[in-house]
Amino acid sequence: MSDVAKPRNPEDDWKIWLVVNPATWLMPIFYALLLLAIAVHAVVFAVGLGWQ
């Protein structure tokens, strides 16, 4: 177990893309962010904090 090197951030941040393949996950992540943004805007406008 001690053979695994500890990550050195931020030098090793690129390695996440070896696990999270952008060709598979990029569009679902963007759609999730879009839904989150729409939900936040809906709540803000429902509370009355939107523009007049």
Residue pairs with C-beta under 8 A, 6 or more apart in sequence:
7 15
41 50
44 50
